[in-house]
Amino acid sequence: MLNFELRGVEVTLHAVRQDAPPKIVSVGYELIIDTDEAEQRLALLHTNVRKYGTISNTVAAAARLDGTIRRKA
């Protein structure tokens, strides 16, 4: 969709669980992208993941979903 060039992706997740009733109440994530793409393209990738991503949309429908994207150092 974006013709985004990348060499790799790392994903870090942190979920918060509620005990009663048992459920996941929030998920935080960090996407680390190994790419030479411009910063605005990196931000556009994040926007598209949040807007069109099947997994992100499914999780966001059930729990708070917050995250960041950054370039691999």
N, C-alpha and C positions, 0 to 999 in steps of 0.2 A: 504494500500500500504506500509506503514512504520511500522505498529504495534506500533504506538506511544501512550503511556499511558498518559492520562490527566484527571484532575478532572473538569476543566472548562476553558472557554475562554472569554476574554473581548476584544471588538474591539472599538477603538476610531477613528473617521473619521473627516477630515477637508477638505472641498472642496473650491476652489477658482472659482468664477463665473465671466465671462466676460460679460459686458453689451451689446456691439454691435460688431458683432452679438451675441445674447445671447447663451452662452454655458458654460459648465464646462471646465476649462483649466487645472486644476490639482487637484489631490486628495492625501492627506497625510493620513497615517494610523499608528496606533500602535496596535499590537497584544500582549496581555498580557495572558500568558499561565500558568495555575496552574498545574505544573507537577514536577516529580522527575527525568525526563530524563536528560541525560548529555547535556552540552552546545552544543557539536557538533551535537547532535540529534535535538536540538532546532533550530540550524542554518540550518540543513537539512530540517526540516519542513518548514521553511521560504522559502528556495529555491524551494521546491516542490509546495508550495502555489503559488509562483510567476510564476513558469514554467507551472503548470498543472491546476491551479484554473480557473474554468469557469468565475467567476465574475471578478477576477483580470485580466485575459486576455481580457475580454470584455472592462473593464474600461481602461486598458493600451492601447488598440487600439484607444480609443477616446480622451484620455487626459494623461498628465504626471502622473505617479503613483509612489510615493515614500513612504517607510514606514520602520518600525522597528518591531522587535519581541523581547520580553523579558519575563523572568520568573516572575510570581506573587510573590511579597515579602511576 
